[in-house]
Amino acid sequence: MKPLLLPALAITLGVAALLAADAAPRTVAITLPAETARLADSPLPGAALATSFCFTCHSADYVLTQPPASSRAYWKNTVVKMQKTFGAPIPDSAIDPITDYLVKTYGAERASGK
């Protein structure tokens, strides 16, 4: 049985070396497309806050694809989720103004015709 031990060990080490070489970290370059979506301009204080804080983590597309009938509670819960669950750097004092802007611009409290 000893004569088989050496070839088996060599095969095992060869397979391990191949697996290790395949698992080596590789550098991958990713080029993202230019941001084209924008939040709507508004005189509401939350507009500037949303642009400042929301774009830290995601594009405007995330906001623009939310259900248009979303309530104030939906938007507030979403902003709080971004802050508490995902760690977005949104100060507590910005939650209500951002919520107000989002619900009045994209949600259930939009002016008719928008």
BAKOL-892770 format. One record per residue: residue number from 1; x, y, z of N, C-alpha, C in turn. Coordinates in steps of 0.02 Angstrom, whole numbers. Atoms other than C-alpha are relative to their C-alpha. Layout:
BEGIN
k->NUM n.xx->X n.yy->Y n.zz->Z ca.xx->X ca.yy->Y ca.zz->Z c.xx->X c.yy->Y c.zz->Z
...
***
This chain:
BEGIN
k->1 n.xx->40 n.yy->-60 n.zz->0 ca.xx->0 ca.yy->0 ca.zz->0 c.xx->42 c.yy->64 c.zz->0
k->2 n.xx->-42 n.yy->-59 n.zz->-4 ca.xx->145 ca.yy->119 ca.zz->31 c.xx->16 c.yy->29 c.zz->-69
k->3 n.xx->-15 n.yy->-30 n.zz->65 ca.xx->186 ca.yy->137 ca.zz->-156 c.xx->-56 c.yy->44 c.zz->-26
k->4 n.xx->56 n.yy->-41 n.zz->22 ca.xx->12 ca.yy->212 ca.zz->-184 c.xx->-5 c.yy->65 c.zz->39
k->5 n.xx->6 n.yy->-59 n.zz->-42 ca.xx->31 ca.yy->338 ca.zz->-45 c.xx->33 c.yy->61 c.zz->-32
k->6 n.xx->-35 n.yy->-56 n.zz->29 ca.xx->159 ca.yy->447 ca.zz->-134 c.xx->-36 c.yy->29 c.zz->-61
k->7 n.xx->38 n.yy->-29 n.zz->56 ca.xx->61 ca.yy->465 ca.zz->-299 c.xx->-65 c.yy->33 c.zz->22
k->8 n.xx->62 n.yy->-30 n.zz->-25 ca.xx->-100 ca.yy->498 ca.zz->-204 c.xx->14 c.yy->67 c.zz->32
k->9 n.xx->-19 n.yy->-64 n.zz->-32 ca.xx->-13 ca.yy->634 ca.zz->-102 c.xx->16 c.yy->52 c.zz->-54
k->10 n.xx->-18 n.yy->-46 n.zz->54 ca.xx->57 ca.yy->712 ca.zz->-261 c.xx->-62 c.yy->26 c.zz->-36
k->11 n.xx->62 n.yy->-20 n.zz->33 ca.xx->-115 ca.yy->714 ca.zz->-343 c.xx->-39 c.yy->48 c.zz->44
k->12 n.xx->36 n.yy->-43 n.zz->-47 ca.xx->-195 ca.yy->789 ca.zz->-188 c.xx->31 c.yy->69 c.zz->3
k->13 n.xx->-34 n.yy->-65 n.zz->-2 ca.xx->-64 ca.yy->927 ca.zz->-178 c.xx->-8 c.yy->38 c.zz->-65
k->14 n.xx->10 n.yy->-32 n.zz->65 ca.xx->-81 ca.yy->962 ca.zz->-364 c.xx->-70 c.yy->30 c.zz->-7
k->15 n.xx->69 n.yy->-25 n.zz->2 ca.xx->-270 ca.yy->980 ca.zz->-352 c.xx->-8 c.yy->60 c.zz->47
k->16 n.xx->4 n.yy->-55 n.zz->-48 ca.xx->-252 ca.yy->1091 ca.zz->-199 c.xx->32 c.yy->63 c.zz->-28
k->17 n.xx->-34 n.yy->-57 n.zz->30 ca.xx->-129 ca.yy->1203 ca.zz->-291 c.xx->-42 c.yy->31 c.zz->-55
k->18 n.xx->43 n.yy->-27 n.zz->53 ca.xx->-246 ca.yy->1219 ca.zz->-440 c.xx->-59 c.yy->38 c.zz->29
k->19 n.xx->56 n.yy->-33 n.zz->-31 ca.xx->-392 ca.yy->1263 ca.zz->-328 c.xx->21 c.yy->66 c.zz->32
k->20 n.xx->-25 n.yy->-61 n.zz->-32 ca.xx->-289 ca.yy->1391 ca.zz->-232 c.xx->15 c.yy->54 c.zz->-53
k->21 n.xx->-15 n.yy->-48 n.zz->53 ca.xx->-230 ca.yy->1472 ca.zz->-394 c.xx->-64 c.yy->29 c.zz->-30
k->22 n.xx->63 n.yy->-23 n.zz->28 ca.xx->-408 ca.yy->1483 ca.zz->-458 c.xx->-36 c.yy->48 c.zz->48
k->23 n.xx->34 n.yy->-41 n.zz->-49 ca.xx->-466 ca.yy->1565 ca.zz->-296 c.xx->38 c.yy->65 c.zz->15
k->24 n.xx->-39 n.yy->-61 n.zz->-12 ca.xx->-334 ca.yy->1702 ca.zz->-303 c.xx->-42 c.yy->61 c.zz->-17
k->25 n.xx->39 n.yy->-61 n.zz->15 ca.xx->-410 ca.yy->1877 ca.zz->-295 c.xx->21 c.yy->31 c.zz->-66
k->26 n.xx->-12 n.yy->-33 n.zz->64 ca.xx->-426 ca.yy->1968 ca.zz->-460 c.xx->-26 c.yy->71 c.zz->4
k->27 n.xx->23 n.yy->-69 n.zz->4 ca.xx->-443 ca.yy->2151 ca.zz->-495 c.xx->-46 c.yy->7 c.zz->-60
k->28 n.xx->49 n.yy->-9 n.zz->53 ca.xx->-597 ca.yy->2195 ca.zz->-596 c.xx->-18 c.yy->74 c.zz->-2
k->29 n.xx->20 n.yy->-70 n.zz->9 ca.xx->-632 ca.yy->2369 ca.zz->-665 c.xx->-72 c.yy->3 c.zz->-23
k->30 n.xx->70 n.yy->-9 n.zz->18 ca.xx->-813 ca.yy->2422 ca.zz->-673 c.xx->-11 c.yy->74 c.zz->-17
k->31 n.xx->16 n.yy->-68 n.zz->20 ca.xx->-866 ca.yy->2577 ca.zz->-768 c.xx->-75 c.yy->9 c.zz->1
k->32 n.xx->72 n.yy->-13 n.zz->-6 ca.xx->-1037 ca.yy->2642 ca.zz->-718 c.xx->-21 c.yy->54 c.zz->-49
k->33 n.xx->23 n.yy->-53 n.zz->44 ca.xx->-1142 ca.yy->2746 ca.zz->-836 c.xx->-9 c.yy->65 c.zz->38
k->34 n.xx->9 n.yy->-65 n.zz->-32 ca.xx->-1159 ca.yy->2931 ca.zz->-801 c.xx->-71 c.yy->4 c.zz->29
k->35 n.xx->66 n.yy->-9 n.zz->-32 ca.xx->-1302 ca.yy->2978 ca.zz->-684 c.xx->-40 c.yy->50 c.zz->-42
k->36 n.xx->42 n.yy->-45 n.zz->40 ca.xx->-1443 ca.yy->3054 ca.zz->-786 c.xx->-64 c.yy->19 c.zz->36
k->37 n.xx->62 n.yy->-15 n.zz->-36 ca.xx->-1590 ca.yy->3047 ca.zz->-666 c.xx->13 c.yy->54 c.zz->52
k->38 n.xx->-5 n.yy->-53 n.zz->-50 ca.xx->-1622 ca.yy->3195 ca.zz->-553 c.xx->-65 c.yy->3 c.zz->39
k->39 n.xx->61 n.yy->-14 n.zz->-38 ca.xx->-1744 ca.yy->3233 ca.zz->-415 c.xx->-28 c.yy->66 c.zz->-24
k->40 n.xx->34 n.yy->-61 n.zz->23 ca.xx->-1871 ca.yy->3367 ca.zz->-456 c.xx->20 c.yy->59 c.zz->44
k->41 n.xx->-14 n.yy->-62 n.zz->-37 ca.xx->-1826 ca.yy->3545 ca.zz->-407 c.xx->-63 c.yy->18 c.zz->40
k->42 n.xx->55 n.yy->-19 n.zz->-42 ca.xx->-1933 ca.yy->3612 ca.zz->-267 c.xx->23 c.yy->52 c.zz->51
k->43 n.xx->-18 n.yy->-48 n.zz->-53 ca.xx->-1937 ca.yy->3757 ca.zz->-144 c.xx->-3 c.yy->-32 c.zz->70
k->44 n.xx->4 n.yy->33 n.zz->-65 ca.xx->-1970 ca.yy->3630 ca.zz->-5 c.xx->70 c.yy->-13 c.zz->28
k->45 n.xx->-66 n.yy->11 n.zz->-29 ca.xx->-1824 ca.yy->3617 ca.zz->117 c.xx->27 c.yy->-71 c.zz->-9
k->46 n.xx->-21 n.yy->70 n.zz->8 ca.xx->-1821 ca.yy->3428 ca.zz->96 c.xx->31 c.yy->-16 c.zz->-67
k->47 n.xx->-28 n.yy->13 n.zz->67 ca.xx->-1772 ca.yy->3442 ca.zz->-88 c.xx->76 c.yy->0 c.zz->3
k->48 n.xx->-73 n.yy->-3 n.zz->-5 ca.xx->-1594 ca.yy->3496 ca.zz->-50 c.xx->26 c.yy->-54 c.zz->46
k->49 n.xx->-21 n.yy->53 n.zz->-47 ca.xx->-1584 ca.yy->3374 ca.zz->96 c.xx->-1 c.yy->-68 c.zz->-34
k->50 n.xx->4 n.yy->63 n.zz->36 ca.xx->-1641 ca.yy->3229 ca.zz->-13 c.xx->57 c.yy->-8 c.zz->-49
k->51 n.xx->-56 n.yy->2 n.zz->47 ca.xx->-1513 ca.yy->3273 ca.zz->-145 c.xx->65 c.yy->-13 c.zz->36
k->52 n.xx->-62 n.yy->9 n.zz->-38 ca.xx->-1376 ca.yy->3283 ca.zz->-14 c.xx->7 c.yy->-69 c.zz->31
k->53 n.xx->-6 n.yy->62 n.zz->-39 ca.xx->-1415 ca.yy->3130 ca.zz->90 c.xx->-18 c.yy->-63 c.zz->-39
k->54 n.xx->22 n.yy->61 n.zz->35 ca.xx->-1505 ca.yy->3009 ca.zz->-27 c.xx->51 c.yy->-23 c.zz->-52
k->55 n.xx->-47 n.yy->18 n.zz->53 ca.xx->-1376 ca.yy->3016 ca.zz->-166 c.xx->66 c.yy->-26 c.zz->27
k->56 n.xx->-59 n.yy->29 n.zz->-30 ca.xx->-1242 ca.yy->2963 ca.zz->-44 c.xx->2 c.yy->-75 c.zz->-13
k->57 n.xx->4 n.yy->73 n.zz->7 ca.xx->-1303 ca.yy->2784 ca.zz->-66 c.xx->-30 c.yy->-25 c.zz->-65
k->58 n.xx->33 n.yy->25 n.zz->60 ca.xx->-1411 ca.yy->2772 ca.zz->-222 c.xx->-17 c.yy->58 c.zz->-47
k->59 n.xx->17 n.yy->-50 n.zz->50 ca.xx->-1465 ca.yy->2861 ca.zz->-379 c.xx->-72 c.yy->24 c.zz->9
k->60 n.xx->68 n.yy->-26 n.zz->-2 ca.xx->-1622 ca.yy->2962 ca.zz->-405 c.xx->-50 c.yy->-52 c.zz->-26
k->61 n.xx->45 n.yy->51 n.zz->27 ca.xx->-1693 ca.yy->2813 ca.zz->-500 c.xx->-35 c.yy->-39 c.zz->56
k->62 n.xx->32 n.yy->36 n.zz->-55 ca.xx->-1727 ca.yy->2728 ca.zz->-333 c.xx->-63 c.yy->36 c.zz->23
k->63 n.xx->57 n.yy->-40 n.zz->-22 ca.xx->-1843 ca.yy->2869 ca.zz->-283 c.xx->-53 c.yy->2 c.zz->-55
k->64 n.xx->46 n.yy->-9 n.zz->57 ca.xx->-1920 ca.yy->2889 ca.zz->-456 c.xx->-40 c.yy->-63 c.zz->-16
k->65 n.xx->35 n.yy->62 n.zz->15 ca.xx->-1973 ca.yy->2707 ca.zz->-465 c.xx->-45 c.yy->-24 c.zz->57
k->66 n.xx->45 n.yy->19 n.zz->-55 ca.xx->-2071 ca.yy->2704 ca.zz->-302 c.xx->-72 c.yy->10 c.zz->-21
k->67 n.xx->72 n.yy->-6 n.zz->19 ca.xx->-2261 ca.yy->2683 ca.zz->-312 c.xx->-25 c.yy->72 c.zz->8
k->68 n.xx->22 n.yy->-70 n.zz->-2 ca.xx->-2340 ca.yy->2852 ca.zz->-352 c.xx->-53 c.yy->16 c.zz->52
k->69 n.xx->52 n.yy->-13 n.zz->-50 ca.xx->-2480 ca.yy->2831 ca.zz->-225 c.xx->26 c.yy->-10 c.zz->71
k->70 n.xx->-30 n.yy->13 n.zz->-66 ca.xx->-2358 ca.yy->2806 ca.zz->-81 c.xx->-19 c.yy->54 c.zz->50
k->71 n.xx->23 n.yy->-46 n.zz->-53 ca.xx->-2421 ca.yy->2883 ca.zz->80 c.xx->59 c.yy->32 c.zz->38
k->72 n.xx->-50 n.yy->-32 n.zz->-42 ca.xx->-2329 ca.yy->2995 ca.zz->201 c.xx->33 c.yy->-52 c.zz->45
k->73 n.xx->-29 n.yy->52 n.zz->-43 ca.xx->-2306 ca.yy->2845 ca.zz->317 c.xx->49 c.yy->-43 c.zz->-39
k->74 n.xx->-45 n.yy->40 n.zz->42 ca.xx->-2228 ca.yy->2745 ca.zz->174 c.xx->67 c.yy->36 c.zz->-8
k->75 n.xx->-62 n.yy->-37 n.zz->12 ca.xx->-2103 ca.yy->2882 ca.zz->135 c.xx->40 c.yy->9 c.zz->64
k->76 n.xx->-36 n.yy->-9 n.zz->-63 ca.xx->-2060 ca.yy->2914 ca.zz->317 c.xx->33 c.yy->-66 c.zz->20
k->77 n.xx->-29 n.yy->65 n.zz->-16 ca.xx->-2035 ca.yy->2728 ca.zz->348 c.xx->60 c.yy->-16 c.zz->-45
k->78 n.xx->-55 n.yy->12 n.zz->47 ca.xx->-1925 ca.yy->2719 ca.zz->193 c.xx->62 c.yy->40 c.zz->20
k->79 n.xx->-57 n.yy->-43 n.zz->-20 ca.xx->-1815 ca.yy->2865 ca.zz->250 c.xx->30 c.yy->-27 c.zz->64
k->80 n.xx->-25 n.yy->27 n.zz->-64 ca.xx->-1801 ca.yy->2793 ca.zz->426 c.xx->36 c.yy->-66 c.zz->-13
k->81 n.xx->-33 n.yy->64 n.zz->16 ca.xx->-1758 ca.yy->2621 ca.zz->352 c.xx->69 c.yy->14 c.zz->-29
k->82 n.xx->-65 n.yy->-16 n.zz->29 ca.xx->-1619 ca.yy->2701 ca.zz->250 c.xx->49 c.yy->21 c.zz->55
k->83 n.xx->-42 n.yy->-25 n.zz->-55 ca.xx->-1553 ca.yy->2785 ca.zz->408 c.xx->19 c.yy->-56 c.zz->48
k->84 n.xx->-11 n.yy->48 n.zz->-54 ca.xx->-1573 ca.yy->2646 ca.zz->536 c.xx->26 c.yy->-68 c.zz->-25
k->85 n.xx->-18 n.yy->67 n.zz->24 ca.xx->-1559 ca.yy->2485 ca.zz->434 c.xx->61 c.yy->1 c.zz->-44
k->86 n.xx->-54 n.yy->-2 n.zz->48 ca.xx->-1441 ca.yy->2536 ca.zz->296 c.xx->57 c.yy->47 c.zz->19
k->87 n.xx->-54 n.yy->-42 n.zz->-25 ca.xx->-1340 ca.yy->2664 ca.zz->394 c.xx->11 c.yy->65 c.zz->-39
k->88 n.xx->-8 n.yy->-64 n.zz->37 ca.xx->-1372 ca.yy->2815 ca.zz->282 c.xx->11 c.yy->56 c.zz->50
k->89 n.xx->-18 n.yy->-54 n.zz->-47 ca.xx->-1298 ca.yy->2971 ca.zz->363 c.xx->-53 c.yy->56 c.zz->1
k->90 n.xx->54 n.yy->-49 n.zz->-2 ca.xx->-1467 ca.yy->3059 ca.zz->379 c.xx->-12 c.yy->20 c.zz->72
k->91 n.xx->13 n.yy->-21 n.zz->-69 ca.xx->-1483 ca.yy->3164 ca.zz->537 c.xx->-75 c.yy->-4 c.zz->15
k->92 n.xx->70 n.yy->4 n.zz->-20 ca.xx->-1645 ca.yy->3143 ca.zz->635 c.xx->-39 c.yy->63 c.zz->-21
k->93 n.xx->34 n.yy->-63 n.zz->17 ca.xx->-1685 ca.yy->3327 ca.zz->600 c.xx->-18 c.yy->5 c.zz->-74
k->94 n.xx->14 n.yy->-2 n.zz->72 ca.xx->-1688 ca.yy->3292 ca.zz->412 c.xx->-55 c.yy->-48 c.zz->-21
k->95 n.xx->49 n.yy->51 n.zz->19 ca.xx->-1812 ca.yy->3148 ca.zz->415 c.xx->-67 c.yy->30 c.zz->-21
k->96 n.xx->65 n.yy->-29 n.zz->17 ca.xx->-1972 ca.yy->3251 ca.zz->418 c.xx->2 c.yy->44 c.zz->-62
k->97 n.xx->-1 n.yy->-40 n.zz->62 ca.xx->-1919 ca.yy->3379 ca.zz->286 c.xx->10 c.yy->-43 c.zz->-63
k->98 n.xx->-9 n.yy->44 n.zz->58 ca.xx->-1859 ca.yy->3240 ca.zz->169 c.xx->-65 c.yy->-36 c.zz->-15
k->99 n.xx->64 n.yy->35 n.zz->8 ca.xx->-2021 ca.yy->3144 ca.zz->198 c.xx->-51 c.yy->47 c.zz->-33
k->100 n.xx->48 n.yy->-49 n.zz->27 ca.xx->-2123 ca.yy->3301 ca.zz->162 c.xx->13 c.yy->12 c.zz->-75
k->101 n.xx->-17 n.yy->-10 n.zz->71 ca.xx->-2030 ca.yy->3332 ca.zz->-2 c.xx->-19 c.yy->-61 c.zz->-41
k->102 n.xx->13 n.yy->60 n.zz->39 ca.xx->-2045 ca.yy->3151 ca.zz->-58 c.xx->-75 c.yy->-13 c.zz->-10
k->103 n.xx->72 n.yy->14 n.zz->7 ca.xx->-2231 ca.yy->3131 ca.zz->-22 c.xx->-35 c.yy->53 c.zz->-42
k->104 n.xx->33 n.yy->-54 n.zz->39 ca.xx->-2276 ca.yy->3300 ca.zz->-98 c.xx->24 c.yy->2 c.zz->-72
k->105 n.xx->-28 n.yy->-1 n.zz->67 ca.xx->-2166 ca.yy->3274 ca.zz->-252 c.xx->-12 c.yy->-65 c.zz->-38
k->106 n.xx->4 n.yy->65 n.zz->32 ca.xx->-2178 ca.yy->3088 ca.zz->-286 c.xx->-55 c.yy->-46 c.zz->28
k->107 n.xx->47 n.yy->44 n.zz->-33 ca.xx->-2312 ca.yy->3019 ca.zz->-171 c.xx->-73 c.yy->22 c.zz->-3
k->108 n.xx->72 n.yy->-10 n.zz->-1 ca.xx->-2494 ca.yy->3029 ca.zz->-124 c.xx->-22 c.yy->72 c.zz->9
k->109 n.xx->19 n.yy->-70 n.zz->-11 ca.xx->-2491 ca.yy->3215 ca.zz->-82 c.xx->23 c.yy->46 c.zz->-56
k->110 n.xx->-19 n.yy->-42 n.zz->58 ca.xx->-2433 ca.yy->3274 ca.zz->-254 c.xx->-58 c.yy->44 c.zz->-20
k->111 n.xx->52 n.yy->-44 n.zz->28 ca.xx->-2527 ca.yy->3421 ca.zz->-327 c.xx->-26 c.yy->-34 c.zz->-63
k->112 n.xx->28 n.yy->31 n.zz->61 ca.xx->-2644 ca.yy->3365 ca.zz->-466 c.xx->35 c.yy->27 c.zz->-62
k->113 n.xx->-33 n.yy->-20 n.zz->61 ca.xx->-2569 ca.yy->3369 ca.zz->-638 c.xx->73 c.yy->-18 c.zz->-3
k->114 n.xx->-71 n.yy->20 n.zz->0 ca.xx->-2398 ca.yy->3303 ca.zz->-586 c.xx->6 c.yy->-73 c.zz->-14
***
